[in-house]
Amino acid sequence: MKCQQILVNWKRVLHFMLLLIASFFLVSCSSSPVPKSSMDNICEIFAHDSDWREAAEKSYRKWGTPPWTLLAIVYQESTFQHNARPDMDYFLFIPTGRPTSAYGYAQAVDGTWEEYKRKTGNSWADRDDIYDALDFIGWYNHQSAVRSKVSKRNAYQIYLAYHEGHGGYNRRTYTKKPWLMRTARVVQKRAVKFMKQYQTCR
């Protein structure tokens, strides 16, 4: 009986240690929230948490979308919030669900995220991890370059393709959405601003 109790205690200790290690790993993989005061300056974002720079430049080397465009898209999609998602819809006071399954830094929807994981082999990717989110944006923009002949350095067009999907972009669905074209111009303007700042970052 005494040996059995010792075995149970060791199992509890081992379980606790595994949980502790898993928690540490998850925290170490997460980037810290970007302060609102730093969101308009890419150098301050990088200085706040080096993971942002490392993740952006890693995606750039792999897929070809510049860091300033990647972060301009993240700013527009989630304002750097790891758990961002569309607002809940309501009927009277009753919640009826969210308009889409978009989630995380990149606001990737379930289906496209699963396609990304399947095609890249990144099966453990999380939408609230900045490395995975920026890799996803880079991958998706690469598909836009291939399928829709969009330049990865043209933030205006790359955002329209990101928002509308390749089929929608090729059908020019954005031309019926003046608000979206205005938003794409905002993304382009911010990408240019980030690019100029990036050139001065240490």
Backbone hydrogen bonds in HBPLUS format (Angstrom, degrees):
<---DONOR---> <-ACCEPTOR-->    atom                        ^
c    i                          cat <-CA-CA->   ^        H-A-AA   ^      H-
h    n   atom  resd res      DA  || num        DHA   H-A  angle D-A-AA Bond
n    s   type  num  typ     dist DA aas  dist angle  dist       angle   num
A0005-GLN N   A0001-MET O   3.01 MM   4  6.28 152.1  2.09 146.2 153.0     1
A0006-ILE N   A0002-LYS O   3.02 MM   4  6.32 154.1  2.09 147.0 154.0     2
A0007-LEU N   A0003-CYS O   2.95 MM   4  6.19 156.5  2.00 147.6 153.6     3
A0008-VAL N   A0004-GLN O   3.01 MM   4  6.30 154.3  2.08 146.1 152.7     4
A0009-ASN N   A0005-GLN O   2.96 MM   4  6.22 158.6  2.01 147.9 153.6     5
A0010-TRP N   A0006-ILE O   2.92 MM   4  6.18 155.7  1.98 149.5 156.2     6
A0011-LYS N   A0007-LEU O   2.99 MM   4  6.21 151.6  2.07 145.1 152.8     7
A0012-ARG N   A0008-VAL O   3.03 MM   4  6.34 151.1  2.12 146.1 153.7     8
A0013-VAL N   A0009-ASN O   2.95 MM   4  6.25 158.1  2.00 149.3 155.2     9
A0014-LEU N   A0010-TRP O   2.84 MM   4  6.03 163.7  1.86 150.8 155.4    10
A0015-HIS N   A0011-LYS O   2.87 MM   4  6.01 156.8  1.93 144.4 151.1    11
A0016-PHE N   A0012-ARG O   2.92 MM   4  6.14 158.5  1.97 147.8 153.4    12
A0017-MET N   A0013-VAL O   2.90 MM   4  6.17 157.9  1.95 150.0 156.3    13
A0018-LEU N   A0014-LEU O   2.94 MM   4  6.17 156.2  2.00 149.5 155.6    14
A0019-LEU N   A0015-HIS O   3.03 MM   4  6.28 158.0  2.08 148.1 153.8    15
A0020-LEU N   A0016-PHE O   2.91 MM   4  6.14 153.5  1.98 147.3 155.1    16
A0021-ILE N   A0017-MET O   2.90 MM   4  6.14 160.4  1.94 150.3 155.0    17
A0022-ALA N   A0018-LEU O   2.91 MM   4  6.08 161.6  1.95 148.2 153.6    18
A0023-SER N   A0019-LEU O   2.88 MM   4  6.05 155.3  1.95 145.1 152.0    19
A0024-PHE N   A0020-LEU O   2.96 MM   4  6.19 158.6  2.01 147.5 153.4    20
A0025-PHE N   A0021-ILE O   2.93 MM   4  6.16 156.7  1.98 148.7 155.2    21
A0026-LEU N   A0022-ALA O   2.96 MM   4  6.19 159.6  2.01 149.2 154.2    22
A0027-VAL N   A0023-SER O   2.97 MM   4  6.18 161.2  2.01 150.3 155.4    23
A0028-SER N   A0024-PHE O   2.89 MM   4  6.04 157.9  1.94 148.1 154.6    24
A0029-CYS N   A0025-PHE O   3.11 MM   4  6.27 132.4  2.35 139.5 150.9    25
A0029-CYS N   A0026-LEU O   3.26 MM   3  5.22 135.0  2.48  93.2 105.1    26
A0030-SER N   A0027-VAL O   3.15 MM   3  5.23 151.8  2.23 101.9 110.4    27
A0038-SER N   A0035-PRO O   2.92 MM   3  5.42 157.3  1.97 114.9 122.4    28
A0039-MET N   A0036-LYS O   3.37 MM   3  5.31 156.5  2.43 101.5 108.0    29
A0041-ASN N   A0038-SER O   3.10 MM   3  5.56 164.5  2.13 122.3 123.5    30
A0044-GLU N   A0041-ASN O   3.12 MM   3  5.37 120.9  2.48 102.1 115.9    31
A0045-ILE N   A0041-ASN O   3.05 MM   4  6.39 149.2  2.14 149.4 158.9    32
A0046-PHE N   A0042-ILE O   3.02 MM   4  6.24 161.0  2.06 144.9 149.1    33
A0047-ALA N   A0043-CYS O   2.86 MM   4  6.06 152.8  1.94 142.6 150.9    34
A0048-HIS N   A0044-GLU O   2.86 MM   4  5.91 146.2  1.97 139.8 148.4    35
A0049-ASP N   A0045-ILE O   3.17 MM   4  6.45 156.3  2.23 149.0 153.7    36
A0052-TRP N   A0049-ASP O   3.12 MM   3  6.06 152.7  2.20 125.5 129.5    37
A0054-GLU N   A0050-SER O   2.99 MM   4  6.25 174.4  1.99 161.2 162.8    38
A0055-ALA N   A0051-ASP O   2.80 MM   4  5.80 163.4  1.83 148.2 153.2    39
A0056-ALA N   A0052-TRP O   3.00 MM   4  6.03 159.6  2.04 141.9 148.0    40
A0057-GLU N   A0053-ARG O   2.89 MM   4  6.01 168.3  1.90 156.4 159.6    41
A0058-LYS N   A0054-GLU O   2.95 MM   4  5.95 146.2  2.06 139.6 149.2    42
A0059-SER N   A0055-ALA O   3.04 MM   4  6.20 160.8  2.08 145.0 149.7    43
A0060-TYR N   A0056-ALA O   2.95 MM   4  6.14 152.5  2.03 142.1 150.6    44
A0061-ARG N   A0057-GLU O   2.98 MM   4  6.14 162.5  2.01 144.5 147.9    45
A0062-LYS N   A0058-LYS O   3.12 MM   4  6.29 149.5  2.22 142.4 150.7    46
A0063-TRP N   A0059-SER O   2.75 MM   4  5.78 167.4  1.77 159.0 162.0    47
A0064-GLY N   A0060-TYR O   2.84 MM   4  4.61 139.6  2.00 117.9 129.8    48
A0069-THR N   A0066-PRO O   3.09 MM   3  5.47 128.9  2.36 107.8 120.4    49
A0070-LEU N   A0066-PRO O   3.06 MM   4  6.36 162.4  2.09 157.0 162.6    50
A0071-LEU N   A0067-PRO O   2.97 MM   4  6.17 167.5  1.98 156.2 158.2    51
A0072-ALA N   A0068-TRP O   3.09 MM   4  6.07 141.5  2.24 129.1 139.5    52
A0073-ILE N   A0069-THR O   3.02 MM   4  6.23 150.1  2.11 147.2 153.9    53
A0074-VAL N   A0070-LEU O   3.05 MM   4  6.40 157.3  2.10 145.9 152.3    54
A0075-TYR N   A0071-LEU O   2.86 MM   4  5.98 158.5  1.90 144.3 150.4    55
A0076-GLN N   A0072-ALA O   3.13 MM   4  6.31 159.2  2.17 139.4 144.4    56
A0077-GLU N   A0073-ILE O   2.84 MM   4  6.01 160.4  1.88 153.9 159.9    57
A0078-SER N   A0074-VAL O   2.89 MM   4  5.73 170.1  1.90 152.3 155.2    58
A0079-THR N   A0075-TYR O   2.98 MM   4  4.14 138.4  2.16 112.6 121.0    59
A0081-GLN N   A0078-SER O   2.98 MM   3  5.37 149.6  2.07 112.1 120.7    60
A0084-ALA N   A0081-GLN O   3.38 MM   3  5.36 161.9  2.42 113.4 110.6    61
A0104-GLY N   A0084-ALA O   2.86 MM  20  5.01 134.8  2.07 147.9 152.4    62
A0089-ASP N   A0097-GLY O   2.82 MM   8  5.55 165.6  1.84 145.3 150.2    63
A0096-THR N   A0089-ASP O   2.82 MM   7  5.50 168.1  1.83 138.5 142.1    64
A0091-PHE N   A0094-ILE O   2.82 MM   3  5.17 161.9  1.86 148.0 151.8    65
A0094-ILE N   A0091-PHE O   2.92 MM   3  5.17 165.0  1.94 128.4 128.9    66
A0103-TYR N   A0108-ALA O   3.20 MM   5  5.73 141.4  2.36 124.8 131.6    67
A0107-GLN N   A0104-GLY O   3.15 MM   3  5.11 147.0  2.27 100.6 110.5    68
A0113-TRP N   A0109-VAL O   2.94 MM   4  6.04 159.4  1.98 161.7 168.6    69
A0114-GLU N   A0110-ASP O   2.92 MM   4  6.15 157.8  1.97 155.0 160.7    70
A0115-GLU N   A0111-GLY O   3.03 MM   4  6.28 150.6  2.12 141.3 149.7    71
A0116-TYR N   A0112-THR O   2.91 MM   4  6.15 155.5  1.97 146.4 152.8    72
A0117-LYS N   A0113-TRP O   2.97 MM   4  6.28 163.2  2.00 151.6 155.3    73
A0118-ARG N   A0114-GLU O   2.96 MM   4  6.11 158.0  2.01 145.7 152.0    74
A0119-LYS N   A0115-GLU O   2.90 MM   4  6.01 164.7  1.92 153.6 157.4    75
A0120-THR N   A0116-TYR O   2.95 MM   4  5.90 147.6  2.06 149.2 156.6    76
A0121-GLY N   A0117-LYS O   2.96 MM   4  5.51 129.9  2.22 133.2 143.1    77
A0125-ALA N   A0122-ASN O   3.15 MM   3  5.61 160.1  2.19 121.8 122.2    78
A0129-ASP N   A0126-ASP O   3.20 MM   3  5.41 160.1  2.24 112.3 113.0    79
A0133-ALA N   A0129-ASP O   2.84 MM   4  6.02 162.0  1.88 158.2 164.4    80
A0134-LEU N   A0130-ILE O   2.96 MM   4  5.96 166.3  1.98 146.1 149.3    81
A0135-ASP N   A0131-TYR O   3.03 MM   4  6.08 146.1  2.15 137.0 147.0    82
A0136-PHE N   A0132-ASP O   2.84 MM   4  6.02 151.5  1.93 144.6 152.5    83
A0137-ILE N   A0133-ALA O   2.99 MM   4  6.33 160.0  2.04 147.7 152.2    84
A0138-GLY N   A0134-LEU O   3.00 MM   4  6.10 163.4  2.02 142.6 147.4    85
A0139-TRP N   A0135-ASP O   2.84 MM   4  6.02 159.5  1.88 148.0 154.2    86
A0140-TYR N   A0136-PHE O   2.78 MM   4  6.02 165.1  1.80 156.7 160.7    87
A0141-ASN N   A0137-ILE O   2.89 MM   4  6.06 162.0  1.93 150.6 155.7    88
A0142-HIS N   A0138-GLY O   2.95 MM   4  6.14 143.0  2.09 141.1 151.6    89
A0142-HIS N   A0139-TRP O   3.12 MM   3  5.04 120.3  2.49  91.7 107.0    90
A0143-GLN N   A0139-TRP O   3.03 MM   4  6.44 148.3  2.13 146.5 154.8    91
A0143-GLN N   A0140-TYR O   3.07 MM   3  5.06 116.7  2.49  93.0 108.2    92
A0144-SER N   A0140-TYR O   2.96 MM   4  6.35 146.7  2.07 143.6 153.6    93
A0145-ALA N   A0141-ASN O   2.93 MM   4  6.24 148.4  2.03 143.8 151.7    94
A0146-VAL N   A0142-HIS O   3.06 MM   4  6.35 150.8  2.15 143.9 151.5    95
A0147-ARG N   A0143-GLN O   2.74 MM   4  5.83 175.9  1.74 159.5 161.0    96
A0148-SER N   A0144-SER O   2.80 MM   4  5.14 147.8  1.90 129.8 139.7    97
A0150-VAL N   A0144-SER O   3.46 MM   6  5.83 166.9  2.48 117.4 119.7    98
A0154-ASN N   A0151-SER O   3.12 MM   3  5.28 165.2  2.14 107.7 111.9    99
A0158-ILE N   A0154-ASN O   2.90 MM   4  5.99 167.0  1.92 163.2 167.3   100
A0159-TYR N   A0155-ALA O   3.02 MM   4  5.90 148.3  2.12 135.8 142.5   101
A0160-LEU N   A0156-TYR O   3.23 MM   4  6.48 156.2  2.29 142.4 148.9   102
A0161-ALA N   A0157-GLN O   2.99 MM   4  6.26 162.5  2.02 154.2 158.1   103
A0162-TYR N   A0158-ILE O   2.96 MM   4  6.07 145.1  2.09 134.2 144.5   104
A0163-HIS N   A0159-TYR O   2.85 MM   4  6.04 156.0  1.91 152.1 157.2   105
A0164-GLU N   A0160-LEU O   2.90 MM   4  5.96 168.7  1.91 152.8 156.4   106
A0165-GLY N   A0161-ALA O   2.92 MM   4  5.28 137.3  2.10 133.1 140.9   107
A0169-TYR N   A0165-GLY O   2.85 MM   4  5.99 162.4  1.88 154.0 159.6   108
A0170-ASN N   A0166-HIS O   2.95 MM   4  6.05 161.9  1.98 146.2 151.2   109
A0171-ARG N   A0167-GLY O   3.02 MM   4  6.24 136.6  2.21 139.8 151.5   110
A0171-ARG N   A0168-GLY O   3.17 MM   3  5.06 126.7  2.47  91.6 105.6   111
A0173-THR N   A0168-GLY O   3.01 MM   5  5.37 175.7  2.01 150.3 151.6   112
A0172-ARG N   A0169-TYR O   2.92 MM   3  4.82 151.4  2.01 100.2 109.2   113
A0175-THR N   A0172-ARG O   3.18 MM   3  5.83 159.5  2.23 114.6 119.9   114
A0176-LYS N   A0173-THR O   3.16 MM   3  5.87 163.7  2.19 118.5 123.1   115
A0177-LYS N   A0174-TYR O   2.92 MM   3  5.01 159.9  1.96 112.9 115.4   116
A0180-LEU N   A0177-LYS O   2.92 MM   3  5.34 126.5  2.22 109.5 123.1   117
A0181-MET N   A0177-LYS O   3.21 MM   4  6.64 155.9  2.27 155.0 162.0   118
A0182-ARG N   A0178-PRO O   2.99 MM   4  6.26 150.1  2.08 147.2 155.6   119
A0183-THR N   A0179-TRP O   2.95 MM   4  6.20 152.9  2.02 141.2 148.9   120
A0184-ALA N   A0180-LEU O   2.83 MM   4  6.11 155.8  1.89 149.9 156.5   121
A0185-ARG N   A0181-MET O   3.07 MM   4  6.28 145.3  2.20 137.4 145.9   122
A0186-VAL N   A0182-ARG O   3.05 MM   4  6.40 144.3  2.18 142.3 152.3   123
A0186-VAL N   A0183-THR O   3.02 MM   3  4.97 119.2  2.41  93.3 108.9   124
A0187-VAL N   A0183-THR O   2.95 MM   4  6.34 154.2  2.02 150.8 157.8   125
A0188-GLN N   A0184-ALA O   2.91 MM   4  6.16 156.3  1.97 144.2 150.8   126
A0189-LYS N   A0185-ARG O   2.87 MM   4  6.06 158.6  1.92 145.0 150.7   127
A0190-ARG N   A0186-VAL O   2.92 MM   4  6.17 157.9  1.97 148.6 154.7   128
A0191-ALA N   A0187-VAL O   2.86 MM   4  6.06 154.2  1.92 148.0 155.6   129
A0192-VAL N   A0188-GLN O   2.99 MM   4  6.27 155.5  2.05 149.9 155.6   130
A0193-LYS N   A0189-LYS O   3.04 MM   4  6.29 157.0  2.10 144.1 150.7   131
A0194-PHE N   A0190-ARG O   2.80 MM   4  6.04 163.3  1.82 155.2 159.4   132
A0195-MET N   A0191-ALA O   2.84 MM   4  5.99 149.6  1.93 142.8 151.7   133
A0196-LYS N   A0192-VAL O   3.08 MM   4  6.37 160.0  2.13 150.4 153.7   134
A0197-GLN N   A0193-LYS O   3.10 MM   4  6.37 156.7  2.15 147.3 154.0   135
A0198-TYR N   A0194-PHE O   2.73 MM   4  5.86 156.5  1.78 150.1 157.4   136
A0199-GLN N   A0195-MET O   3.20 MM   4  6.45 145.2  2.33 145.1 152.0   137
A0200-THR N   A0197-GLN O   2.86 MM   3  5.39 155.5  1.92 114.9 123.1   138
A0201-CYS N   A0198-TYR O   3.20 MM   3  5.15 153.3  2.27  99.8 107.7   139
